Amino acid sequence: MAVLTLGLVLVGCSDDENPVTPQTGTISVNVTPDGIGASWTLTSADKLVASAWGDSTMAGLAPGQYTLTWNTVASWVSPSPAADTKTLVAGQALSFTGTYLQAPGSVGIDVSPDGIGISWVLTKPDGTTVEGSEDTVLGDMPAGLYSLVWGSVDYYRTPVSEQLELDGAGSVTFTCTYELDAPAEGFTLVPPGTFVMGSSQGEPGRDSDENLHPVTISQGFWMSQFEVTESWWDAVMGSGAATSKKPKAGVTWDQAVEFCNTLSVAEGLTPAYTINGTNGNVAYNPAADGYRLPTEAEWEYACRAGSSTAYFNGDMTGLFCVYDSYLYEAGWYCGNEKGGTEEVGQKAANPFGLYDMHGNVWEWVNDAYVAAYETLPGTDPYVAGSTGEYRVVRGGGYGSGTQFCRSAARSAAPPTMGHAQYGFRVVKNLD
């Protein structure tokens, strides 16, 4: 605390011509909080009396009106009112007290992925809470320590809670990414939903067995982002020595089903198939928690990923092996192939995070082929095949023309056929 003794110049006279010393008073200035460099000025009759910072006491001041003006401090809100006038009475003391408050700032919340219903609870420095969801920016927030607890989202790992310190007039952002709690690396979540299966009459290259019809996939599922590779196949079915990231091609439907069961048993899961022989002689348990092939409807729903165009990223620009900008971006076909399969994951993923749904290898699905699939139930349709019945393949291969790589394109083959351009990917029910 500083004590300022101010000399005053007094003008006046008395009858006996002896100077008269008037009574004086004292003014004190108190500033909180300490140490922020808050300055002020004291004036009287428009004349400067003192200019200082922090706490001060000034003695020997003449009676009269005094005005204390609080100066601004960066990141702090000045006392209100900014200027205060008081009257000093002779022989007395008065004080000016000012409290600076830290200026409010902003708290941002940035979550990803968007649209999965991420909720959160933010605790402010005073203990009150704000509840919300998804991305936001909260303004007019006081300085201090903030805590944020993330809400749970089905099939995602919940991030740990966080604390951040907000300085006055500043900003902080809580950022987090929810990661899928997938059954294994390389799987992505395909949510439930409704879509229109098939192709319109005007879609180039369509076949007569692609009649449009609405289909609902009532349950989400896990799907491998990539076609089963040679290295993955060998790790499950062979020595584990293979390292190739090319899709396992030349696989029969029977072999694809056997892979699913072997992988399930290795992970302690219930196999989805009871294999009673070859040539498609299996019984399928849709409630099993093990790995399986996608149904035909699940496959097209996953391939489209919300799109209604020929490919997930756009419509066809030409038939057969012509350059097609959308297909060139999405997959391998006869217009860009190099003589065989290519390593998975080199082309663009669709919005569900799936690669190579168009081209590279045709993919076996669970269903037996039926031409009039629009007559099947509208929710979770599936065609169980008997021994020897043709099974559906989807997506086209590296030697296929553009029309065979469309989302709606269908083909079928005997379950014992191991074509050089036939492969598969696997799915798993949600727990």
N, C-alpha and C positions, 0 to 999 in steps of 0.2 A: 504494500500500500504506500502510495506517495502522498506526502502532505505538502501542499503548495500554499505558501504565504504570499499573497498578492498585494503589492503596493498600490494604493488608490490615490489618484490626484483629486483633491477636494478643492472646490472653489466656493468661497463664502467669506463673510466677515461678521463680527459681533460688535456690540456697542462699545465694548472696552478694547476693541481692536486686538484682543487676544485670540489666537486660533482655538477653535473648538473641535475636538476629536469626536466624531460621531461614533455611536456604538456600531459594532460590526457583527457579522454572523459567520456561520460555517456551512459549507456545502460538501457533501460526500457523494461520490459516484461509485456504484457497485455493479459490476458486470459478471454475468454467469453465462456459460461456463468459463473457467479460467483457461488461459493459454491458447485462445483462438485468434489473438491479435485484433480484438475488437477495439476500435477507436471511436472517439466522440469529440464534440466541440461544445463549449459552453459560452453563450453570449448574453449580453445585457444591453438593452437599448441599442441593439444592432452593432454593438462593439464586441470584439473577441475578448473573452475573459481567460479562457484556457483551451488548449487542444492537447489531448493525451490519449492513452489507451490503457485498458485495464482499470483496476480500482484506484481511486484517488480521493484525498480529503483536502479541501481548500479552506483555509481560515482567513480572517481579516477582510471579509467581503462586505461591502456596503449593502444596506437593505435595498430591496427592490425586486423587480421581476427578472428572472433568469430562465433562459431557454437552453435545454440540453438536447442536442441532435445526435442520434446514433448513426454512425457511418456503416456502410455495408461491408460484409465479410463474405468472401466467395464460399458458396455451398452452405451458407447459413441464412436463415430468415431473421431479419432485424426485428428488434422489439417494436411493439405497437403501443402507442403511436410512435412514428419515427422521430418526432420532435415533441418535447414535453416542456411546458412552461409552468413555473412555480414561483411563488413570492417568498422572498427571504425577509424575515422580521428581525430587527436588531436584537442582538443578544440571544438569538435562537439558532438552530441548525435545521437544515432540511437535506433530504437525500433523493437522488435519482437512481432508480434500480432498473436495469434492463437485462432481460433474459433472451439470449439468442437460441433459436431452435434450428437444428439441422434441416436444411431444405429437403423436401420430399424427392424421391427418385422413382425409378421404375423397376419392376421385377418382371422379367420375361420367362416364359415357359415354352420350350421348343422340344417337341417329341416326334419320334418317328418309329415305325411307319405311320403315315396319316390314315385316319379312317377306321381304326380298329377299336375305338372306344376307350382310349387311355384316360383314366381319371386320376386326380391328384388332390392332396390336401396341403395347403400352404399355411404354416404357422408364422405369424408376424412377431416382431420383437416384444409386443405387449401381451402375447399369449393368445390373442384372438386368431381365428382361422378363416381361411378362404377356401372354398371347395370349387373345383372346376374340372374341365376335361379338354383334351387336345391342346393346341397351341393358343397362347394368349399373351398379352402384355398388360400388366396392372400398373396404372399410374398413381401418382400422389401417395406413394408409399414412404413411410418414415424410415430413417436410417436405423440400422441395427442388424441383428442376426436373424436370418430367416431359415426355417427348416421346411423341407418338402418331402412328403411321403407319397410314393407312387402307388396307384391302385393296381390290382391284379387284373389280368386279361387272360382268358382261357387260351391255353396252348402257347403262351409266351412266358418267358422268365421275367419275374418282377425285379426291376433294378433296385439297388439299395437306396435308402433315403439319403438326402444330401443337406448340407448347411452352407449358406453363403452369406457374407457380410456385405451389406449395402451402405456405402458412404453417402453423405448428404449430396443431393442433386445428381447422384450418379445412377448407374444402372447395373444390374446383374441379370444373368440368364441361366436358368436351370435347363440343362440339355441332357437328353437321354435317348437311347435307342433300345427298344424292346426287341429281344432276340427270340426267335422261335424255339420252343422246347421240343425240337424235332426228335423222332426216334433214333436218328443217326444223321451224321453229316451228309449233306447233299439232298436233303428232303425239304420240301416246302409245303405250306398249308394251302389247300384249295378249299375255300369256304363254301358253304351250301348256297344254293341260289336256283333261279329259274332262267332258262334261256330258250331260244328257238333253234331246234335241231334241224339239220338239213340245209337245203339251198333253194333259192328262189328260181323261178322258171327262167329268168333272164341271166343267171350266172353262167358265164362261159365255161364249157367243159363239164357241166353237171350231167349226172346220170339219172335215169328214171327212178332209181331206188333211194332218192334223197328228198322225198316229200317233206315240206316244212311242217313242223308240229312242235307245240310247247312241251318242254320237259322240265321237271323239278328234281334237282338233286337235294334231297332232304337233309343229308348229313355231310359235313365237311370230311376231308380225308387228307392224309399225307401222300405226297407223290414225289418220286425221285425226280430231281431236277434234270437229270441226264438219262439217256438210254443206258442200260446196263453195259458197262464196258468190258473189254477183254480181261483187264486186270481184276475187276470186281468179280466177274464170272469165275476166274481162276482162284481167287481168294476163297470163294464159297464152295466151288465144285471140284477144284483141282489142287495143284501143288502150292499155289500162291506165288509162283515165280513170275507170272506175266505182269508187265508194267504198262501195257498199251492203254491209251485213253480212247481208242477207237471203239465204237459199239461192237458188242459181240454179235456177229452176223452168222447167218446159216443156221439159226436156232429154230427148232420145231416148237409148236405150241406145247407139246408134251414136255419138252425140255424146259421151257419157260416156267411151266407149272412146277416141275421138279425143283428148279432153282428157288422158287418162292418158298416151297416147303422146307428145303434144306436150310435156307437163311432163317426161317422162323424157328426151327429146332435149335439152331446154333445160338439164337438169342433167347431161348427159353419161352418161346411164344407158341400158341396153339396153331398148328398148320391150318390153312384155309381149305386145303384139298385133301381128300382121301383118294389116293391113286390105286385104282383097281386093275390097271393094265395099261396098254398103250392105245394110240389112236383116239385120244380124247375120252377114254373110259375112266372118268373121275367123278367124284361127288364133291360139290362145293358147299362150304359152310360160310355164308355171308357174315355171320356174327363172330367169327374167329378173330383173334387179335393179331394173327400172323400176317405175313406179306402175301399179296395176291396180284393178279393182273387187274387193271381197271376195267369196269364195264364199258361197253361202247359209248353209252351216254356220258359217263364220267370222263372218258377220254376226250370227246368232242367239246364238252363243257370246259375242261381244263385247257384244251388247245385254244379255244376262242378267247377265254379270259375276258369276257365281256364284250367282245367284238361281234359284228354281224357280217363282216366282209369275208372275202374268199380266204384270206390269211389273217392272222391276228392283227397285222399292221397295215392292211390295205387290200384293195381289190386287184385282181389279175390285170396285167397289161398285155398279155398275149398267151397263146397256146403252145404246147409242146416245149421245145428247148430254146425258145427265144429268150433274150435278156428280159428279165422281169425285175424291176427295181425293188419291189417289196419282197418277193421271194428270195432274191439275191441277198437281201439283208437278213432274212429269217432262217434260211436253210440251204442245204446242198441238194441240187437236182441236176438234170442233164444239161442245164445251161451254164453250170459253173463247176461241175464235178471234175476230179482230176484222176479218174480211173478207179475209184473205189471209195470206201467209207473214209470219213475224216474224223479227227479227234473231236469229241463232244465239247460243247460249250464255246465254240468259236464264233457262232452267229449270235444275233440279238436274242435276249430272253423276252418272253411275253410278260404281260403285267403280273402274272402269278409267279414269275421267276422260273419258268420252264424253258429249257433249251431244246432245239432240234425237233420240235413237234412237227415241223414241216421238213420232209426230206431226210437225207442221210440213210436211215433204214425204215422200212415199214415196221409198225409196232403191233404185235399181237395184243388183242384184248380178250376179255373173259368170255364174251358172248359167242354163241353160234349164230350163223348168218340167217337173217330173215329179210326178205326184200321189203315187205310192207311194215317196216318198223314203226310207222306212225300209228299202227293199230295196237301197239303195246301199251301197258299202263303209263299214264302221264307222269307218275312219280317213281323215280328209281327203277326204270325199266331194265330188264335183264332177260336174256334168252339162254337157258341152260341147254347145252347140246348133248345129244346122245353119242355113243361111240361111232366114230367115223364122220360125224357131221362137220361140215366146214366151219372153221372159226374165222372171225373177222380180223383183218389187219387194217391199220389206219396210218395216214400221214405221208405216204409215199417214200421213195428211196432215192439214193444218189443218181440212179439212172432213169428216174421218172420224169415225165413231162410236167409242166406247171399244173395242169388240170388234176393230176393225181396227188398233188401235194396240198390241195385245198383242205380247209378244216372239215368240210362236209364229205370229202371223197371217201368212198368205201370200196373194199375189196375183201376177198375171202379165199381160204385155202384149206386143204386137209390138215388136220392137227399133226400129221407126221411129216409135213413138207418143210424141209430146211432150206429155203431159198437163200441165195447169197445176199439178198437185200432185206432179209427178215430179221428183226431183233425185237426188243421189248423194253419196257420200263415197269417198275413195280409201284404199288400203292399199299397203304395200310390204313385200316380204320382208326379213327380217333379213339383214344382210351375213354 
